Amino acid sequence: MLEVEWNFYQLIVYMSTWSAVKAATQALGHNPLNVLADALLPEWEDPELPRVIRWPLSVRAGRIIL
């Protein structure tokens, strides 16, 4: 489990690094995070207020034998 304390803007910047967001932006011609940010901001209340963000970390490990 990963855990960080980020404000609203830090979360949006982090999500903008995701390859899926970059691919969607290119395919759609606009950044889909803008829609998410517009919907999430009123729920966050103060965008400068840090919140605890948690998400699972999954790792696939193995050895490639040639």
OpenMM code with the backbone's topology and positions (N, CA, C; nanometers):
from openmm import Vec3, app, unit

residues = "MET LEU GLU VAL GLU TRP ASN PHE TYR GLN LEU ILE VAL TYR MET SER THR TRP SER ALA VAL LYS ALA ALA THR GLN ALA LEU GLY HIS ASN PRO LEU ASN VAL LEU ALA ASP ALA LEU LEU PRO GLU TRP GLU ASP PRO GLU LEU PRO ARG VAL ILE ARG TRP PRO LEU SER VAL ARG ALA GLY ARG ILE ILE LEU".split()
positions = [
    Vec3(0.0852, -0.1168, 0.0000),
    Vec3(0.0000, 0.0000, 0.0000),
    Vec3(0.0900, 0.1234, 0.0000),
    Vec3(0.0609, 0.2126, -0.0903),
    Vec3(0.1302, 0.3414, -0.0934),
    Vec3(0.0408, 0.4451, -0.0285),
    Vec3(0.1027, 0.5385, 0.0428),
    Vec3(0.0269, 0.6432, 0.1096),
    Vec3(0.1050, 0.7732, 0.1017),
    Vec3(0.0376, 0.8788, 0.0592),
    Vec3(0.0988, 1.0118, 0.0510),
    Vec3(-0.0008, 1.1146, 0.1041),
    Vec3(0.0489, 1.2309, 0.1378),
    Vec3(-0.0367, 1.3446, 0.1719),
    Vec3(-0.0169, 1.4488, 0.0639),
    Vec3(-0.1188, 1.4672, -0.0167),
    Vec3(-0.1124, 1.5617, -0.1277),
    Vec3(-0.2300, 1.6569, -0.1214),
    Vec3(-0.2073, 1.7760, -0.1724),
    Vec3(-0.3208, 1.8648, -0.1926),
    Vec3(-0.3833, 1.8311, -0.3285),
    Vec3(-0.4898, 1.9001, -0.3597),
    Vec3(-0.5640, 1.8728, -0.4828),
    Vec3(-0.4756, 1.8840, -0.6067),
    Vec3(-0.3958, 1.9884, -0.6112),
    Vec3(-0.3132, 2.0132, -0.7296),
    Vec3(-0.2045, 1.9075, -0.7457),
    Vec3(-0.1467, 1.8631, -0.6359),
    Vec3(-0.0450, 1.7583, -0.6427),
    Vec3(-0.1042, 1.6284, -0.6968),
    Vec3(-0.2260, 1.5968, -0.6560),
    Vec3(-0.2917, 1.4760, -0.7065),
    Vec3(-0.3153, 1.4847, -0.8568),
    Vec3(-0.3650, 1.5978, -0.9034),
    Vec3(-0.3922, 1.6141, -1.0461),
    Vec3(-0.2621, 1.6081, -1.1269),
    Vec3(-0.1566, 1.6707, -1.0766),
    Vec3(-0.0271, 1.6660, -1.1462),
    Vec3(0.0237, 1.5222, -1.1528),
    Vec3(0.0114, 1.4479, -1.0427),
    Vec3(0.0540, 1.3080, -1.0430),
    Vec3(-0.0237, 1.2272, -1.1473),
    Vec3(-0.1555, 1.2414, -1.1481),
    Vec3(-0.2359, 1.1655, -1.2439),
    Vec3(-0.2044, 1.2044, -1.3879),
    Vec3(-0.1609, 1.3262, -1.4099),
    Vec3(-0.1280, 1.3684, -1.5465),
    Vec3(-0.0022, 1.3002, -1.5989),
    Vec3(0.0736, 1.2327, -1.5124),
    Vec3(0.1924, 1.1592, -1.5575),
    Vec3(0.1577, 1.0199, -1.6095),
    Vec3(0.0373, 0.9748, -1.5874),
    Vec3(-0.0020, 0.8405, -1.6286),
    Vec3(-0.0058, 0.8299, -1.7806),
    Vec3(0.0464, 0.7202, -1.8322),
    Vec3(0.0478, 0.7000, -1.9771),
    Vec3(-0.0944, 0.6938, -2.0337),
    Vec3(-0.1882, 0.6397, -1.9587),
    Vec3(-0.3269, 0.6322, -2.0065),
    Vec3(-0.3870, 0.7712, -2.0245),
    Vec3(-0.3527, 0.8629, -1.9362),
    Vec3(-0.4029, 1.0002, -1.9482),
    Vec3(-0.3412, 1.0673, -2.0703),
    Vec3(-0.2125, 1.0439, -2.0913),
    Vec3(-0.1458, 1.1020, -2.2086),
    Vec3(-0.2059, 1.0463, -2.3376),
    Vec3(-0.2328, 0.9151, -2.3405),
    Vec3(-0.2923, 0.8539, -2.4596),
    Vec3(-0.4340, 0.9061, -2.4828),
    Vec3(-0.5112, 0.9192, -2.3767),
    Vec3(-0.6478, 0.9710, -2.3902),
    Vec3(-0.6469, 1.1160, -2.4364),
    Vec3(-0.5535, 1.1941, -2.3851),
    Vec3(-0.5423, 1.3341, -2.4265),
    Vec3(-0.5139, 1.3431, -2.5752),
    Vec3(-0.4239, 1.2585, -2.6222),
    Vec3(-0.3904, 1.2593, -2.7648),
    Vec3(-0.5093, 1.2112, -2.8486),
    Vec3(-0.5769, 1.1075, -2.8033),
    Vec3(-0.6888, 1.0522, -2.8798),
    Vec3(-0.8101, 1.1454, -2.8810),
    Vec3(-0.8357, 1.2103, -2.7685),
    Vec3(-0.9549, 1.2945, -2.7567),
    Vec3(-0.9325, 1.4387, -2.8001),
    Vec3(-0.8070, 1.4799, -2.7980),
    Vec3(-0.7768, 1.6190, -2.8317),
    Vec3(-0.7906, 1.7136, -2.7137),
    Vec3(-0.8204, 1.6590, -2.5956),
    Vec3(-0.8246, 1.7388, -2.4729),
    Vec3(-0.7908, 1.6484, -2.3546),
    Vec3(-0.7507, 1.7089, -2.2456),
    Vec3(-0.7114, 1.6328, -2.1278),
    Vec3(-0.8358, 1.5917, -2.0487),
    Vec3(-0.8626, 1.4612, -2.0355),
    Vec3(-0.9808, 1.4169, -1.9623),
    Vec3(-0.9734, 1.4464, -1.8129),
    Vec3(-0.8554, 1.4757, -1.7625),
    Vec3(-0.8438, 1.5105, -1.6208),
    Vec3(-0.9128, 1.6422, -1.5882),
    Vec3(-0.9310, 1.7278, -1.6874),
    Vec3(-1.0002, 1.8543, -1.6629),
    Vec3(-1.1432, 1.8295, -1.6154),
    Vec3(-1.2089, 1.7302, -1.6742),
    Vec3(-1.3459, 1.6961, -1.6339),
    Vec3(-1.3455, 1.6413, -1.4914),
    Vec3(-1.2504, 1.5523, -1.4631),
    Vec3(-1.2392, 1.4962, -1.3286),
    Vec3(-1.2093, 1.6056, -1.2267),
    Vec3(-1.1160, 1.6931, -1.2585),
    Vec3(-1.0784, 1.8009, -1.1667),
    Vec3(-1.1972, 1.8917, -1.1374),
    Vec3(-1.2746, 1.9245, -1.2390),
    Vec3(-1.3922, 2.0100, -1.2201),
    Vec3(-1.4948, 1.9444, -1.1273),
    Vec3(-1.5092, 1.8125, -1.1375),
    Vec3(-1.6053, 1.7404, -1.0535),
    Vec3(-1.5525, 1.7192, -0.9118),
    Vec3(-1.4220, 1.6976, -0.8991),
    Vec3(-1.3627, 1.6657, -0.7695),
    Vec3(-1.3372, 1.7887, -0.6827),
    Vec3(-1.3071, 1.8999, -0.7429),
    Vec3(-1.2697, 2.0197, -0.6670),
    Vec3(-1.3752, 2.0621, -0.5641),
    Vec3(-1.5037, 2.0668, -0.5973),
    Vec3(-1.6020, 2.1061, -0.4951),
    Vec3(-1.6068, 2.0096, -0.3756),
    Vec3(-1.5766, 1.8827, -0.3988),
    Vec3(-1.5767, 1.7840, -0.2906),
    Vec3(-1.4539, 1.7979, -0.2016),
    Vec3(-1.3447, 1.8481, -0.2576),
    Vec3(-1.2191, 1.8624, -0.1840),
    Vec3(-1.2274, 1.9795, -0.0863),
    Vec3(-1.3104, 2.0752, -0.1158),
    Vec3(-1.3314, 2.1978, -0.0395),
    Vec3(-1.2148, 2.2944, -0.0565),
    Vec3(-1.1063, 2.2777, 0.0173),
    Vec3(-0.9905, 2.3670, 0.0055),
    Vec3(-0.8823, 2.2957, -0.0750),
    Vec3(-0.8530, 2.3413, -0.1973),
    Vec3(-0.7559, 2.2703, -0.2810),
    Vec3(-0.6139, 2.2702, -0.2245),
    Vec3(-0.5846, 2.3590, -0.1320),
    Vec3(-0.4512, 2.3619, -0.0701),
    Vec3(-0.4409, 2.2668, 0.0492),
    Vec3(-0.5535, 2.2157, 0.0946),
    Vec3(-0.5562, 2.1269, 0.2102),
    Vec3(-0.5066, 1.9877, 0.1713),
    Vec3(-0.3997, 1.9403, 0.2351),
    Vec3(-0.3516, 1.8050, 0.2034),
    Vec3(-0.4501, 1.6989, 0.2526),
    Vec3(-0.4622, 1.5959, 0.1743),
    Vec3(-0.5449, 1.4798, 0.2097),
    Vec3(-0.4582, 1.3554, 0.1976),
    Vec3(-0.4917, 1.2542, 0.2744),
    Vec3(-0.4201, 1.1271, 0.2646),
    Vec3(-0.4750, 1.0518, 0.1441),
    Vec3(-0.3848, 1.0132, 0.0549),
    Vec3(-0.4197, 0.9365, -0.0648),
    Vec3(-0.3535, 0.7998, -0.0501),
    Vec3(-0.4318, 0.6940, -0.0658),
    Vec3(-0.3785, 0.5574, -0.0555),
    Vec3(-0.4175, 0.4784, -0.1801),
    Vec3(-0.3249, 0.3965, -0.2249),
    Vec3(-0.3571, 0.3054, -0.3347),
    Vec3(-0.2668, 0.1837, -0.3250),
    Vec3(-0.3157, 0.0693, -0.3736),
    Vec3(-0.2374, -0.0535, -0.3650),
    Vec3(-0.1206, -0.0513, -0.4632),
    Vec3(-0.0172, -0.1204, -0.4264),
    Vec3(0.0986, -0.1370, -0.5142),
    Vec3(0.1104, -0.2849, -0.5459),
    Vec3(0.1037, -0.3177, -0.6723),
    Vec3(0.1181, -0.4560, -0.7172),
    Vec3(0.2440, -0.4662, -0.8014),
    Vec3(0.3192, -0.5701, -0.7766),
    Vec3(0.4443, -0.5909, -0.8494),
    Vec3(0.4427, -0.7311, -0.9076),
    Vec3(0.4760, -0.7409, -1.0340),
    Vec3(0.4935, -0.8707, -1.0978),
    Vec3(0.6440, -0.8905, -1.1130),
    Vec3(0.6955, -0.9907, -1.0470),
    Vec3(0.8391, -1.0158, -1.0507),
    Vec3(0.8637, -1.1557, -1.1058),
    Vec3(0.9717, -1.1681, -1.1733),
    Vec3(1.0076, -1.2977, -1.2282),
    Vec3(1.1408, -1.2902, -1.2995),
    Vec3(1.1766, -1.3984, -1.3584),
    Vec3(1.3024, -1.4057, -1.4302),
    Vec3(1.2737, -1.4509, -1.5725),
    Vec3(1.3354, -1.3844, -1.6673),
    Vec3(1.3233, -1.4236, -1.8075),
    Vec3(1.4406, -1.5153, -1.8394),
    Vec3(1.4089, -1.6345, -1.8836),
    Vec3(1.5127, -1.7308, -1.9193),
    Vec3(1.5130, -1.7445, -2.0704),
    Vec3(1.6255, -1.7152, -2.1295),
    Vec3(1.6384, -1.7236, -2.2753),
    Vec3(1.6953, -1.8555, -2.3179),
] * unit.nanometer
topology = app.Topology()
chain = topology.addChain("A")
for resn in residues:
    res = topology.addResidue(resn, chain)
    for name in ("N", "CA", "C"):
        topology.addAtom(name, app.Element.getBySymbol(name[0]), res)
